[in-house]
Amino acid sequence: METLIATDDGTYGAKGFVTDLFASLVKLRDFDKVYACGPERMLWRMFEICEARKLPCELSLERYMKCAFGVCGSCALDGTGWLVCKDGPVFSGDQLRRVPEFGHYRRDATGKVVSLESR
């Protein structure tokens, strides 16, 4: 297994976002599957790259969880009924295609919708 590193300013590893490094790599190499975790904006970009190349992926989502065992619903993925704390946190690309909020918004501790697109 090879580890590649990217930093925004290039002080260590490749200069730029890890998603840019990944986009370059998938043009040069074949991958069986992609696994990723991190901020959702980054995961959304990884998902877009995988979708464009028909590359299977599994992504670990971060959601605010109040109870962490499926009672409160604070980590529910809108439109699916899935709970990140019980059904995840890892979801396949096939599953994420059915999550309308993925990459677009999340909810804060109060349940308020917070856009991921404007940040």
DSSP file (Angstrom, degrees, kcal/mol; ACC not computed):
  #  RESIDUE AA STRUCTURE BP1 BP2  ACC     N-H-->O    O-->H-N    N-H-->O    O-->H-N    TCO  KAPPA ALPHA  PHI   PSI    X-CA   Y-CA   Z-CA
    1    1 A M              0   0    0      0, 0.0     2,-0.4     0, 0.0     0, 0.0   0.000 360.0 360.0 360.0 138.2    0.0    0.0    0.0
    2    2 A E        -     0   0    0      2,-0.0     2,-0.5     0, 0.0     0, 0.0  -0.896 360.0-150.0-111.1 137.7    1.3    3.4   -0.9
    3    3 A T        -     0   0    0     -2,-0.4     2,-0.4     2,-0.0     0, 0.0  -0.932  12.5-170.4-108.4 126.3    0.5    6.6    1.1
    4    4 A L        -     0   0    0     -2,-0.5     2,-0.4     9,-0.0    17,-0.0  -0.932   6.3-156.4-116.0 141.3    0.3    9.9   -0.8
    5    5 A I        -     0   0    0     -2,-0.4     9,-2.8    16,-0.0     2,-0.4  -0.919   9.2-173.7-121.9 141.7    0.1   13.2    0.9
    6    6 A A  E     -a   14   0A   0     -2,-0.4     2,-0.4     7,-0.3    12,-0.2  -0.999   0.9-173.5-131.8 137.4   -1.2   16.6   -0.2
    7    7 A T  E >   -a   15   0A   0      7,-2.6     9,-2.4    -2,-0.4     3,-0.8  -0.969  33.4-121.1-126.8 147.7   -1.1   19.9    1.6
    8    8 A D  T 3  S+     0   0    0     -2,-0.4     9,-0.1     1,-0.3    -1,-0.1   0.872 113.6  33.4 -53.3 -41.7   -2.7   23.1    0.4
    9    9 A D  T 3  S-     0   0    0      6,-0.1    -1,-0.3     7,-0.1     6,-0.2   0.466 107.8-118.1 -98.5  -1.6    0.6   25.0    0.3
   10   10 A G  S <  S+     0   0    0     -3,-0.8     3,-0.2     4,-0.4     5,-0.2   0.603  71.3 133.7  79.0  10.7    2.9   22.2   -0.8
   11   11 A T  S    S+     0   0    0      1,-0.2     2,-0.3     3,-0.1     4,-0.1   0.750  81.6  20.1 -66.3 -21.0    5.0   22.3    2.3
   12   12 A Y  S    S-     0   0    0      2,-0.2    -1,-0.2     1,-0.0    -2,-0.2  -0.950 126.3 -20.7-148.2 126.4    4.7   18.5    2.5
   13   13 A G  S    S-     0   0    0     -2,-0.3    -7,-0.3    -3,-0.2     2,-0.1  -0.361 112.4  -6.4  75.2-157.8    3.7   16.2   -0.3
   14   14 A A  E    S-a    6   0A   0     -9,-2.8    -7,-2.6     1,-0.1     2,-0.5  -0.396  75.2-114.6 -71.6 148.0    1.9   17.4   -3.4
   15   15 A K  E    S+a    7   0A   0     -9,-0.2     2,-0.2    -5,-0.2    -7,-0.2  -0.729  77.5  30.0 -85.7 128.8    0.6   21.0   -3.5
   16   16 A G  S    S-     0   0    0     -9,-2.4    -6,-0.2    -2,-0.5     2,-0.1  -0.713 100.2 -28.9 123.1-172.7   -3.1   21.4   -3.6
   17   17 A F    >>  -     0   0    0     -2,-0.2     4,-1.7     1,-0.1     3,-0.7  -0.460  51.3-122.0 -78.6 150.7   -6.2   19.5   -2.3
   18   18 A V  H 3> S+     0   0    0      1,-0.2     4,-2.6     2,-0.2     5,-0.2   0.815 113.9  61.2 -61.0 -29.6   -6.1   15.7   -1.9
   19   19 A T  H 3> S+     0   0    0      2,-0.2     4,-2.4     1,-0.2    -1,-0.2   0.847 102.1  51.0 -67.4 -32.5   -9.0   15.6   -4.3
   20   20 A D  H <> S+     0   0    0     -3,-0.7     4,-1.8     2,-0.2    -2,-0.2   0.912 110.8  48.5 -68.0 -42.3   -6.8   17.2   -7.0
   21   21 A L  H  X S+     0   0    0     -4,-1.7     4,-2.3     2,-0.2    -2,-0.2   0.924 112.7  48.6 -61.1 -45.0   -4.2   14.6   -6.4
   22   22 A F  H  X S+     0   0    0     -4,-2.6     4,-2.4     1,-0.2     5,-0.2   0.914 107.5  54.5 -62.4 -43.8   -6.8   11.8   -6.5
   23   23 A A  H  X S+     0   0    0     -4,-2.4     4,-0.5     1,-0.2    -1,-0.2   0.872 111.0  46.7 -59.3 -37.3   -8.2   13.2   -9.8
   24   24 A S  H >X S+     0   0    0     -4,-1.8     3,-0.7     1,-0.2     4,-0.7   0.902 111.0  52.1 -69.4 -41.5   -4.7   13.0  -11.3
   25   25 A L  H >X S+     0   0    0     -4,-2.3     4,-2.4     1,-0.2     3,-1.2   0.883 101.4  58.0 -64.8 -40.2   -4.1    9.5  -10.0
   26   26 A V  H 3< S+     0   0    0     -4,-2.4    -1,-0.2     1,-0.3    -2,-0.2   0.710 103.1  55.9 -68.4 -16.0   -7.3    7.9  -11.4
   27   27 A K  H << S+     0   0    0     -3,-0.7    -1,-0.3    -4,-0.5    -2,-0.2   0.734 116.5  35.7 -79.9 -23.4   -6.2    9.0  -14.9
   28   28 A L  H << S+     0   0    0     -3,-1.2     2,-0.3    -4,-0.7    -2,-0.2   0.700 119.1  37.8-102.7 -24.7   -2.9    7.2  -14.5
   29   29 A R  S  < S-     0   0    0     -4,-2.4     2,-0.4     2,-0.0    -1,-0.1  -0.864  71.7-119.1-131.1 159.4   -3.8    4.1  -12.5
   30   30 A D        -     0   0    0     -2,-0.3     2,-0.4    -3,-0.1    -3,-0.1  -0.810  27.8-168.5 -96.1 141.0   -6.5    1.5  -12.1
   31   31 A F        -     0   0    0     -2,-0.4     3,-0.1     1,-0.1    -2,-0.0  -0.977  20.6-156.3-127.7 142.4   -8.3    1.1   -8.8
   32   32 A D  S    S-     0   0    0     -2,-0.4     2,-0.3     1,-0.3    -1,-0.1   0.854  80.3 -14.0 -80.8 -38.4  -10.6   -1.6   -7.7
   33   33 A K        -     0   0    0     22,-0.1     2,-0.4     2,-0.0    -1,-0.3  -0.981  60.9-132.1-163.2 152.6  -12.4    0.6   -5.1
   34   34 A V  E     -b   57   0B   0     22,-2.0    24,-2.5    -2,-0.3     2,-0.4  -0.941  15.4-170.4-116.1 134.1  -11.9    3.8   -3.2
   35   35 A Y  E     +b   58   0B   0     -2,-0.4     2,-0.3    22,-0.2    24,-0.2  -0.985  17.5 164.2-120.8 132.5  -12.3    4.3    0.5
   36   36 A A  E     -b   59   0B   0     22,-1.8    24,-2.5    -2,-0.4     2,-0.3  -0.998  18.7-177.1-149.6 151.0  -12.3    7.8    2.0
   37   37 A C  E     +b   60   0B   0     -2,-0.3    24,-0.1    22,-0.2    -2,-0.0  -0.970  37.7  84.9-140.0 155.9  -13.2    9.7    5.1
   38   38 A G  S    S-     0   0    0     22,-0.8    24,-0.2    -2,-0.3     5,-0.0  -0.950  77.3  -8.6 147.8-166.5  -13.0   13.4    5.9
   39   39 A P     >  -     0   0    0      0, 0.0     4,-2.3     0, 0.0     3,-0.5  -0.279  64.7-120.1 -61.9 147.2  -15.1   16.6    5.5
   40   40 A E  H  > S+     0   0    0      1,-0.2     4,-2.9     2,-0.2     5,-0.2   0.837 110.6  58.7 -63.6 -33.8  -18.2   16.2    3.4
   41   41 A R  H  > S+     0   0    0      1,-0.2     4,-1.6     2,-0.2    -1,-0.2   0.906 110.1  45.3 -61.0 -38.5  -17.2   18.7    0.8
   42   42 A M  H  > S+     0   0    0     -3,-0.5     4,-2.3     2,-0.2    -2,-0.2   0.921 112.8  50.1 -67.7 -44.5  -14.1   16.7    0.2
   43   43 A L  H  X S+     0   0    0     -4,-2.3     4,-2.8     1,-0.2    -2,-0.2   0.876 106.6  55.7 -62.6 -37.3  -16.1   13.4    0.1
   44   44 A W  H  X S+     0   0    0     -4,-2.9     4,-2.5     2,-0.2    -1,-0.2   0.921 108.9  46.9 -61.0 -43.4  -18.5   14.9   -2.4
   45   45 A R  H  X S+     0   0    0     -4,-1.6     4,-2.2     2,-0.2    -2,-0.2   0.905 111.7  50.4 -66.1 -40.8  -15.7   15.7   -4.8
   46   46 A M  H  X S+     0   0    0     -4,-2.3     4,-2.5     1,-0.2    -2,-0.2   0.919 110.7  50.8 -59.8 -43.4  -14.2   12.2   -4.3
   47   47 A F  H  X S+     0   0    0     -4,-2.8     4,-2.9     1,-0.2    -2,-0.2   0.916 108.4  51.3 -60.6 -45.5  -17.7   10.9   -5.1
   48   48 A E  H  X S+     0   0    0     -4,-2.5     4,-2.3     2,-0.2    -1,-0.2   0.911 111.1  47.9 -59.6 -43.1  -18.0   13.0   -8.2
   49   49 A I  H  X S+     0   0    0     -4,-2.2     4,-1.3     2,-0.2    -2,-0.2   0.925 113.3  47.6 -64.0 -45.0  -14.6   11.7   -9.5
   50   50 A C  H  <>S+     0   0    0     -4,-2.5     5,-3.0     1,-0.2     4,-0.4   0.914 111.4  51.0 -62.6 -43.3  -15.5    8.1   -8.7
   51   51 A E  H ><5S+     0   0    0     -4,-2.9     3,-1.2     1,-0.2    -1,-0.2   0.913 107.0  53.6 -60.9 -43.6  -18.9    8.5  -10.5
   52   52 A A  H 3<5S+     0   0    0     -4,-2.3    -1,-0.2     1,-0.3    -2,-0.2   0.815 117.1  38.0 -61.9 -30.4  -17.3   10.0  -13.6
   53   53 A R  T 3<5S-     0   0    0     -4,-1.3    -1,-0.3    -3,-0.3    -2,-0.2   0.324 109.1-120.3-102.6   5.9  -15.0    6.9  -13.8
   54   54 A K  T < 5 +     0   0    0     -3,-1.2    -3,-0.2    -4,-0.4    -4,-0.1   0.899  59.6 157.0  53.7  42.8  -17.6    4.4  -12.7
   55   55 A L      < -     0   0    0     -5,-3.0    -1,-0.2    -6,-0.1    -2,-0.1  -0.878  42.8-123.3-103.0 121.4  -15.3    3.5   -9.8
   56   56 A P        -     0   0    0      0, 0.0   -22,-2.0     0, 0.0     2,-0.3  -0.321  36.8-180.0 -64.3 145.5  -16.9    2.0   -6.7
   57   57 A C  E     -b   34   0B   0    -24,-0.2    36,-2.1     2,-0.0     2,-0.4  -0.973  27.0-154.8-144.0 158.6  -16.4    3.8   -3.5
   58   58 A E  E     -bC  35  92B   0    -24,-2.5   -22,-1.8    -2,-0.3     2,-0.4  -0.986  20.9-170.2-132.8 124.4  -17.2    3.7    0.2
   59   59 A L  E     -bC  36  91B   0     32,-2.8    32,-2.6    -2,-0.4     2,-0.7  -0.935  19.0-136.9-122.4 138.1  -17.2    6.9    2.1
   60   60 A S  E     -bC  37  90B   0    -24,-2.5   -22,-0.8    -2,-0.4    30,-0.3  -0.832  25.5-149.5 -96.2 113.2  -17.4    7.5    5.8
   61   61 A L        -     0   0    0     28,-2.7     2,-0.5    -2,-0.7    27,-0.0  -0.526   3.4-142.7 -85.1 147.5  -19.8   10.4    6.6
   62   62 A E        +     0   0    0    -24,-0.2     2,-0.3    -2,-0.2   -22,-0.1  -0.948  30.0 163.9-107.4 124.8  -19.5   12.8    9.5
   63   63 A R        -     0   0    0     -2,-0.5     2,-0.3    43,-0.1    12,-0.1  -0.986  44.8-100.8-138.4 148.9  -22.8   13.8   11.1
   64   64 A Y        -     0   0    0     43,-0.5     2,-0.5    -2,-0.3    43,-0.1  -0.545  41.9-167.3 -66.9 128.1  -23.7   15.4   14.4
   65   65 A M        +     0   0    0     -2,-0.3    44,-0.0     1,-0.2    -1,-0.0  -0.978  19.4 178.8-124.3 122.3  -25.0   12.6   16.7
   66   66 A K  S    S+     0   0    0     -2,-0.5    -1,-0.2    43,-0.0    43,-0.0   0.910  88.4  11.7 -84.9 -47.1  -26.8   13.3   19.9
   67   67 A C  S    S-     0   0    0      0, 0.0    -2,-0.1     0, 0.0    -1,-0.0   0.772  80.3-150.6-104.4 -30.8  -27.5    9.8   21.1
   68   68 A A  S    S+     0   0    0      1,-0.1    -3,-0.0     0, 0.0     0, 0.0   0.621  79.2  77.4  67.2  16.2  -25.4    7.6   18.8
   69   69 A F  S    S-     0   0    0     17,-0.0    -1,-0.1     0, 0.0    14,-0.0   0.185 110.4 -93.3-140.0  22.7  -27.7    4.7   18.9
   70   70 A G  S    S+     0   0    0      1,-0.0    16,-0.0     0, 0.0    13,-0.0   0.591  94.4 101.7  90.9  12.9  -30.6    5.6   16.6
   71   71 A V  S    S+     0   0    0      1,-0.1    -1,-0.0     2,-0.0     0, 0.0   0.875  78.6  44.6 -95.4 -43.9  -33.2    7.2   18.9
   72   72 A C  S    S-     0   0    0      1,-0.1    -1,-0.1     3,-0.0     4,-0.0   0.785  84.9-142.8 -79.6 -28.0  -32.9   10.9   18.4
   73   73 A G    >   +     0   0    0      1,-0.1     3,-1.7     2,-0.0    -1,-0.1   0.536  58.2 130.8  79.5   6.0  -32.7   11.1   14.6
   74   74 A S  T 3  S+     0   0    0      1,-0.3   -10,-0.2   -11,-0.0    33,-0.2   0.756  75.2  46.3 -65.3 -22.0  -30.2   13.9   14.6
   75   75 A C  T 3  S+     0   0    0    -12,-0.1     9,-1.6     2,-0.1    -1,-0.3   0.199  83.1 136.5-104.5  16.1  -27.9   12.0   12.2
   76   76 A A  E <   -D   83   0C   0     -3,-1.7     2,-0.7     7,-0.2     7,-0.2  -0.346  54.5-131.1 -64.6 141.5  -30.7   11.0    9.8
   77   77 A L  E >>> -D   82   0C   0      5,-2.8     3,-1.8    -2,-0.0     4,-1.2  -0.863  33.0-116.6 -94.2 113.6  -30.0   11.3    6.1
   78   78 A D  T 345S+     0   0    0     -2,-0.7    23,-0.5     1,-0.2    24,-0.2  -0.126  92.9  17.1 -53.5 139.6  -32.9   13.1    4.5
   79   79 A G  T 345S+     0   0    0     20,-0.1    -1,-0.2    21,-0.1    -3,-0.0   0.384 120.7  61.6  83.6  -3.8  -35.0   11.2    2.0
   80   80 A T  T <45S-     0   0    0     -3,-1.8    -2,-0.2     2,-0.2     3,-0.1   0.667  87.6-132.2-123.6 -28.7  -33.6    7.8    3.0
   81   81 A G  T  <5 +     0   0    0     -4,-1.2     2,-0.2     1,-0.3    -3,-0.1   0.433  60.3 139.6  81.8  -0.7  -34.5    7.0    6.6
   82   82 A W  E   < -D   77   0C   0     -5,-0.5    -5,-2.8     5,-0.0     2,-0.5  -0.516  43.8-147.7 -78.4 144.4  -30.9    5.9    7.2
   83   83 A L  E  >> -D   76   0C   0     -7,-0.2     4,-3.4    -2,-0.2     5,-0.8  -0.953   8.3-146.5-111.5 128.7  -29.1    6.9   10.4
   84   84 A V  H  >5S+     0   0    0     -9,-1.6     4,-0.8    -2,-0.5    -1,-0.1   0.880 100.4  53.7 -61.0 -36.7  -25.4    7.5   10.2
   85   85 A C  H  45S+     0   0    0      2,-0.1    -1,-0.2     1,-0.1    -9,-0.0   0.787 125.3  21.2 -71.0 -26.6  -25.0    6.1   13.7
   86   86 A K  H  45S+     0   0    0     -3,-0.5    -2,-0.2     3,-0.0    -1,-0.1   0.792 132.8  34.8-109.2 -40.2  -26.8    2.8   13.0
   87   87 A D  H  <5S-     0   0    0     -4,-3.4    -3,-0.2     2,-0.0    -2,-0.1   0.562 122.4 -44.2 -94.3 -10.0  -26.6    2.3    9.2
   88   88 A G     << -     0   0    0     -4,-0.8   -28,-0.1    -5,-0.8     3,-0.1  -0.307  13.8-163.0-129.5-149.6  -23.2    3.9    8.7
   89   89 A P  S    S+     0   0    0      0, 0.0   -28,-2.7     0, 0.0     2,-0.5  -0.992 103.1  58.8 -83.2  -7.4  -21.1    5.8    9.0
   90   90 A V  E     +C   60   0B   0    -30,-0.3     2,-0.4    -6,-0.1   -30,-0.2  -0.723  66.6 177.4 -89.3 128.7  -19.7    4.1    5.9
   91   91 A F  E     -C   59   0B   0    -32,-2.6   -32,-2.8    -2,-0.5     2,-0.1  -0.965  25.2-121.8-128.8 145.7  -21.9    4.2    2.8
   92   92 A S  E  >  -C   58   0B   0     -2,-0.4     4,-2.7   -34,-0.2   -34,-0.2  -0.362  28.8-110.1 -78.7 162.9  -21.3    2.9   -0.7
   93   93 A G  H  > S+     0   0    0    -36,-2.1     4,-1.7     1,-0.2     5,-0.1   0.875 120.6  57.9 -59.0 -37.9  -21.5    5.1   -3.7
   94   94 A D  H  4 S+     0   0    0    -37,-0.3     4,-0.4     1,-0.2    -1,-0.2   0.909 110.2  43.1 -59.4 -42.2  -24.7    3.3   -4.7
   95   95 A Q  H >4 S+     0   0    0      1,-0.2     3,-1.7     2,-0.2    -2,-0.2   0.922 110.4  55.0 -68.7 -44.1  -26.3    4.3   -1.4
   96   96 A L  H >< S+     0   0    0     -4,-2.7     3,-1.6     1,-0.3    -1,-0.2   0.775  94.8  67.9 -65.5 -26.0  -25.0    7.9   -1.6
   97   97 A R  T 3< S+     0   0    0     -4,-1.7    -1,-0.3     1,-0.3    -2,-0.2   0.791 100.8  51.0 -59.0 -26.7  -26.5    8.4   -5.0
   98   98 A R  T <  S+     0   0    0     -3,-1.7    -1,-0.3    -4,-0.4    -2,-0.2   0.332  87.6  92.5 -95.2   6.3  -29.9    8.2   -3.2
   99   99 A V    X   -     0   0    0     -3,-1.6     3,-1.0     1,-0.2   -20,-0.1  -0.852  56.2-168.2-104.4 101.1  -29.1   10.7   -0.5
  100  100 A P  T 3  S+     0   0    0      0, 0.0    -1,-0.2     0, 0.0   -21,-0.1   0.777  85.2  50.9 -62.6 -26.5  -30.3   14.1   -1.8
  101  101 A E  T >> S+     0   0    0    -23,-0.5     3,-2.8     3,-0.1     4,-2.2   0.704  78.5 119.6 -83.1 -18.7  -28.5   16.1    0.9
  102  102 A F  T <4 S+     0   0    0     -3,-1.0     4,-0.1     1,-0.3    -3,-0.0  -0.232  90.4   0.1 -56.2 124.4  -25.1   14.5    0.4
  103  103 A G  T 34 S+     0   0    0      2,-0.2    -1,-0.3     1,-0.1     3,-0.1   0.364 127.9  69.2  81.3  -5.0  -22.6   17.2   -0.6
  104  104 A H  T <4 S-     0   0    0     -3,-2.8    12,-3.1     1,-0.4    13,-0.9   0.779 105.0 -11.8-113.5 -43.8  -25.2   19.9   -0.4
  105  105 A Y  E  <  -E  115   0D   0     -4,-2.2    -1,-0.4    10,-0.3     2,-0.3  -0.987  46.5-167.8-155.6 164.8  -26.1   20.4    3.3
  106  106 A R  E     -E  114   0D   0      8,-2.2     8,-3.5    -2,-0.3     2,-0.4  -0.826  28.8-109.3-139.2 178.1  -25.9   19.0    6.8
  107  107 A R  E     -E  113   0D   0     -2,-0.3   -43,-0.5     6,-0.2     6,-0.2  -0.927  24.3-140.0-116.2 142.9  -27.7   19.8   10.0
  108  108 A D    >   -     0   0    0      4,-2.3     3,-1.6    -2,-0.4     6,-0.0  -0.153  45.5 -77.0 -86.5-170.8  -26.1   21.4   13.0
  109  109 A A  T 3  S+     0   0    0      1,-0.3    -1,-0.1     2,-0.1   -35,-0.0   0.745 133.1  50.0 -62.1 -24.6  -26.7   20.5   16.7
  110  110 A T  T 3  S-     0   0    0      2,-0.1    -1,-0.3   -36,-0.0     3,-0.1   0.556 120.0-107.0 -89.4  -8.2  -30.0   22.3   16.7
  111  111 A G  S <  S+     0   0    0     -3,-1.6    -2,-0.1     1,-0.3     2,-0.1   0.381  70.5 147.1  96.3  -2.6  -31.2   20.5   13.5
  112  112 A K        -     0   0    0      1,-0.1    -4,-2.3    -5,-0.1    -1,-0.3  -0.426  54.5-111.1 -68.7 139.1  -30.8   23.7   11.4
  113  113 A V  E     -E  107   0D   0     -6,-0.2     2,-0.5    -2,-0.1    -6,-0.2  -0.553  32.4-166.3 -72.0 130.2  -29.8   23.1    7.8
  114  114 A V  E     -E  106   0D   0     -8,-3.5    -8,-2.2    -2,-0.3     2,-0.1  -0.982  18.5-128.0-121.8 120.4  -26.3   24.3    7.0
  115  115 A S  E     -E  105   0D   0     -2,-0.5   -10,-0.3   -10,-0.2     4,-0.1  -0.400  16.5-168.9 -68.2 138.9  -25.3   24.6    3.4
  116  116 A L  S    S+     0   0    0    -12,-3.1     3,-0.3    -2,-0.1   -11,-0.2   0.532  81.7  66.6 -97.1 -11.7  -22.0   22.9    2.3
  117  117 A E  S    S+     0   0    0    -13,-0.9    -1,-0.1     1,-0.2   -12,-0.1   0.764  95.6  51.8 -83.3 -26.5  -22.0   24.7   -1.1
  118  118 A S              0   0    0      1,-0.2    -1,-0.2     0, 0.0    -2,-0.1   0.535 360.0 360.0 -91.2  -5.2  -21.5   28.3    0.1
  119  119 A R              0   0    0     -3,-0.3    -1,-0.2    -4,-0.1    -2,-0.1   0.478 360.0 360.0 -87.3 360.0  -18.5   27.6    2.3
